[in-house]
Amino acid sequence: MRYLLVPLLAWALAQGLKHIFRLMGRNRRVFSKNPKSPLLLSGGMPSAHAATVVSLTAVVALYDGIDTVQFAIVLWVTMIILYDAMMVRFSSGQQGDTLNQLLDEQKSSLPRIR
């Protein structure tokens, strides 16, 4: 049960922090014009994906040990998910910068992306 409960709590905490940050004025882009509950939104920081897989890795390390097959599998999956999450955020930032540059060059009246 702890293998499910701890990652679920980590996910809920990360999603809850997004809502708190929104109330504090951060991450407005993620929440503006979106009627969904903050617990169901994806994107923004902190990353719920990262929190979930890192907490699962920690639970497996604590209860099964780091010299087990389970830990090796969870660690590899965690590294892949974290790498993909970083690259998607990086690529999205680059794409936004490029689109803003194109808008500036065209002197368009469209709103800026960032």
Buried (B, 14 or more C-beta within 10 A) or exposed (E): EEBEEBBEEBBBBBBBBBBEBBEEEBBEEBBEEEEEEBEEBEBBBBBBBBBBBBBBBBBBBEEBEEEEEEBEEBBEEBEEBBEEBEEEBEEEEEEBEEBEEEBEEEEEEEEEEE
